[in-house]
């Protein structure tokens, strides 16, 4: 069970998340408000190849709340 420490605009940061993102919180460019916005954000990534996979990993590590992946399927090669 998480213990919401800070909640605003539907995004709450628990004590565990405060520890996990502590370096982001120290950066003036991100801070607490930015981290709450990241948690409330949604991102859709089209393609999971050479660029999509690392982008998804970095967005998840940054704390983006919802990530959707679309991997187009093509029959027959190219």
N, C-alpha and C positions, 0 to 999 in steps of 0.2 A: 504494500500500500504506500502510495506516495503522499508526502506531506506538503501541500502547496504553500510555498513561502510567499510568493508574489504572484498576484493574479490581476490581469487587466486585459480587456478586449478578448476574452475567451482563451487567453494563453496564460497558463500558470507555470512557474518554475519551481520545482521541488528542491529540497536540500541537495539531493543527489545530482540534479541538473546544474545547480549552482556550482557544485564542486567540479563537475565534468567540463563546464564551459567557463570556468573561472578566468582563463586567459583571454577569452573573448570579452568577458565583462570588464576586464582591466583596460582594454583598448578603447580610447575615446571615440574611434570611428564606429564601434559596435555598441558597447555598453549594455546596460540592462534593457533599455527600450529596444535596441536593435536585436538582441537575442530573443526577446518576446515576439518581435515581428517575424524573425526567422522561424520560430516554433509555430506561429500561426499561418505561415506561408504554405502554398501548394505549388508544385513544379511538375510539369509533364515533360519527359525526355523521350524524344522520338529517335529510336535506334539505340541499340545496346552494343555497338561495335567498339572500335578503337577509341572513340571519343566519348560515347555515351556511358560506358561502364565506369571509367574513372570519374566522370562528372557526377554520376549517381553516388559513388562512394564519398566524394568530397562534400557533396550537399548533405548527405546523411551525417557525416562527421561534423559538419558545421551546425547541425541541429534543425534542419528544415523539417517541418512537421509532417508533410504529406508529399510523397514522391510517387509519381506514376511513370511506368515504363511501357513503351510501345515498341515492339520488335516486329517490323513489317516482314511478312512472309512472302517470298517469291518462289514460285514453282519453277524448277528447271535451271537453276544456275544464276549467272550474272545478276 
